[in-house]
Amino acid sequence: MQLELLNQSPKYPPARLVDPPRRGYLHLAAAVAPPSGPPFPRTNARRTEFLGRLKGLADDLEAHDLVERATVYRAIVVPPATGYARQPRYRPARFDVAVLVETTSVDSLDTVEDTDAYQELSTSFAKAGADTHVMRARCAKSTGDVDKSRPGLFLFNHFVAQDPAVALELWDHLAGWYARETGLDNSTLLQPLGDSDYAFVNHARWDVGLPEFLLRQLAKPSFRSYVQTNLLVNRTGAMPVLYRLA
């Protein structure tokens, strides 16, 4: 399968890539109390208690020499799957809680996973509910590292694809659209090391509120004619979830 681009415009050149971080990544996510109607998670006591426990475990994990950062996120928008991602063979991304552990290198992932702190974190996710996701990853592409040191609007976008290589190539062009139309200047594309439900998971951050972001994206006709059309024609699905720091 080859990449096919429709409705191209010189306004949307491929994203300008930088050298990706050499870190290793452990992405853990759980659907604790995802929304069943509108895509906005309601306050939930079980989720609140779980997030508090995760923040303590993340602090413990960050004390390890091989861990650069462990960040806990709570979802504020969990949209239903649309487009190509709606096929039954793909697992919906309904994760209202997520943690991203960043290690000093890909080679250090095994050591970090063997620590008591990570084992306790992993066990907590396993007990959180049946719908959990754990992915070991490296950063395959980047337009800039994601700043997790301060509040913002964070994205984990879960991609599925008939041909992951084509989806990786398509990502460059879609990232170019997001840079132009939403002001996105950072993104780390996390590619799984081993089996995963997703071809890759894109992580990014904006310094805007949710209404402003939605206006920048959904109000643009080119979001449908360029972004959504090219996802469909290239048999690629995107399942975004928007988060805040917990």
C-alpha positions in Angstrom: 0.0 0.0 0.0 1.3 3.5 -0.9 0.4 6.8 0.7 -2.3 8.7 -1.1 -2.9 12.4 -0.3 -6.0 14.2 -1.4 -6.8 17.9 -1.3 -3.2 18.9 -0.9 -2.3 22.6 -0.3 1.0 24.4 -0.1 -0.3 25.7 3.3 0.3 22.3 4.7 3.8 21.1 4.1 5.0 18.0 6.1 5.9 18.8 9.6 9.4 19.9 10.4 10.9 17.1 12.4 13.7 17.2 15.0 15.8 14.5 16.4 13.5 12.3 18.6 14.3 11.8 22.2 16.3 8.6 22.9 14.3 7.8 26.0 12.3 4.7 26.6 8.5 5.0 27.3 6.0 3.1 29.2 2.4 4.2 28.5 -0.2 2.8 30.8 -3.9 3.7 30.5 -7.2 2.6 31.9 -10.9 3.1 31.3 -12.0 3.5 34.9 -15.2 5.5 34.4 -15.3 6.6 30.8 -18.2 8.7 29.6 -21.2 6.7 28.2 -23.0 9.7 26.6 -21.3 13.1 25.9 -17.6 12.7 25.7 -16.8 14.5 28.9 -16.0 12.3 31.9 -18.0 13.0 35.0 -16.5 13.3 38.5 -16.1 9.8 39.8 -14.9 8.8 43.3 -13.2 5.6 42.2 -11.2 7.5 39.5 -10.3 10.3 42.0 -9.0 7.7 44.5 -7.1 5.9 41.8 -5.4 9.1 40.5 -4.3 9.9 44.0 -2.7 6.5 44.4 -1.0 6.8 41.0 0.5 10.2 41.8 2.2 8.7 44.9 3.5 5.7 42.9 4.7 8.0 40.1 6.7 10.0 42.7 8.3 6.8 44.0 9.2 5.7 40.5 10.8 9.1 39.7 13.3 8.5 42.5 14.9 5.8 40.4 18.1 6.8 38.6 16.9 5.4 35.3 13.5 7.2 35.3 13.5 10.8 34.0 9.8 11.4 34.6 6.5 9.7 35.5 3.5 11.8 34.6 -0.2 11.1 35.6 -3.0 12.4 33.4 -6.8 12.6 33.8 -9.0 12.8 30.7 -11.3 15.7 30.0 -12.6 14.6 26.6 -13.0 10.9 25.5 -14.6 11.0 22.0 -16.2 7.8 20.5 -14.3 6.1 17.7 -15.1 7.5 14.3 -14.1 6.9 10.7 -11.8 3.9 10.0 -11.2 3.4 13.7 -14.9 2.3 14.2 -14.2 -1.2 12.8 -14.9 -3.9 15.3 -11.4 -5.4 15.0 -9.9 -2.3 16.6 -9.9 -1.6 20.3 -11.6 1.7 21.2 -9.4 4.1 23.2 -11.7 5.0 26.1 -9.0 5.7 28.7 -9.9 8.3 31.2 -6.6 7.8 33.2 -3.1 7.5 31.8 0.5 7.5 33.0 3.6 8.1 30.9 6.9 6.8 32.3 10.0 8.1 30.6 13.3 6.2 31.1 16.8 7.4 30.3 17.0 5.1 27.3 15.2 2.2 25.6 17.8 -0.1 27.0 16.8 0.8 30.5 13.1 -0.2 30.1 13.7 -3.8 31.4 15.4 -2.6 34.5 12.7 -0.1 35.3 10.0 -2.6 34.7 11.6 -4.9 37.3 11.6 -2.3 40.1 9.1 -2.7 43.0 7.8 0.8 42.2 6.9 0.0 38.6 5.5 -3.4 39.6 3.2 -1.7 42.1 2.1 0.8 39.4 1.4 -1.9 36.9 -0.5 -3.9 39.4 -2.6 -0.9 40.3 -3.6 -0.6 36.6 -4.4 -4.3 36.3 -6.8 -3.9 39.3 -8.4 -0.7 38.0 -10.7 -2.5 35.5 -10.8 -4.9 32.6 -10.0 -2.3 30.0 -6.4 -1.4 30.5 -3.5 -0.8 28.1 0.2 -1.0 28.6 2.7 -0.2 25.8 6.5 -0.2 25.8 7.7 2.3 23.2 10.4 4.4 21.7 10.0 7.8 20.1 10.0 7.3 16.3 9.4 10.9 15.3 9.2 14.3 16.9 8.4 17.9 16.2 9.6 18.9 19.7 9.5 17.4 23.1 6.3 17.6 25.2 6.6 19.8 28.3 5.0 18.0 31.2 6.4 20.3 33.9 3.3 22.7 33.8 -0.4 22.6 33.1 -1.7 22.4 29.6 -4.0 20.6 27.2 -2.5 17.2 26.5 -3.2 14.7 23.8 -2.7 10.9 23.5 -3.9 10.0 20.0 -4.2 6.2 19.4 -3.7 5.3 15.8 -4.8 2.1 14.0 -4.0 1.3 10.4 -4.1 -1.3 7.8 -0.5 -0.5 6.9 1.4 1.1 9.8 4.2 2.2 7.5 1.8 4.3 5.5 0.2 5.7 8.6 3.7 6.8 9.8 4.2 8.6 6.5 0.8 10.2 6.7 1.5 11.4 10.2 4.1 13.9 8.9 1.4 15.5 6.7 -1.3 15.6 9.4 1.2 17.1 11.9 1.9 19.8 9.3 -1.8 20.7 9.3 -1.9 20.8 13.1 1.1 23.0 13.2 -0.5 25.5 10.8 -4.1 25.5 12.0 -3.7 24.9 15.8 -0.2 26.2 16.5 1.1 22.9 17.6 4.9 23.1 18.0 5.6 19.8 19.9 4.8 16.1 19.4 6.4 12.8 20.2 5.2 9.8 18.2 5.5 6.7 20.4 6.0 3.5 18.5 5.4 0.2 20.3 8.2 -2.2 21.0 6.4 -5.5 20.6 2.7 -6.3 20.3 0.2 -3.5 20.8 -3.4 -2.7 20.0 -2.2 0.5 18.3 0.2 1.2 15.5 1.5 4.2 17.4 0.4 6.7 20.0 1.0 10.4 19.5 1.6 12.6 22.5 1.3 16.4 22.3 0.5 19.6 24.3 -1.2 22.9 23.7 -1.1 26.1 25.8 -4.8 26.8 25.2 -8.1 25.9 26.8 -10.3 23.2 25.5 -12.9 25.6 23.8 -10.1 27.4 21.9 -8.5 24.1 20.8 -11.9 22.7 19.6 -12.5 26.0 17.7 -9.1 25.8 16.0 -9.7 22.2 14.9 -13.4 21.6 14.3 -14.3 25.0 12.8 -11.8 24.6 10.0 -13.3 23.0 6.8 -9.9 21.6 6.0 -10.1 19.4 9.1 -12.7 17.4 7.3 -11.5 17.8 3.7 -7.8 17.2 4.5 -7.3 15.5 7.9 -10.3 13.2 8.0 -10.4 12.5 4.3 -6.7 11.4 4.2 -7.1 9.2 7.3 -10.0 7.4 5.5 -8.3 7.0 2.1 -5.2 5.7 3.7 -7.2 3.2 5.9 -5.9 4.8 9.1 -7.9 5.6 12.2 -7.1 8.1 15.0 -8.7 7.8 18.5 -7.7 11.0 20.4 -8.2 11.5 24.1 -7.5 14.9 25.7 -6.1 15.2 29.2 -5.0 17.5 32.0 -2.3 16.8 34.5 -3.7 14.9 37.5 
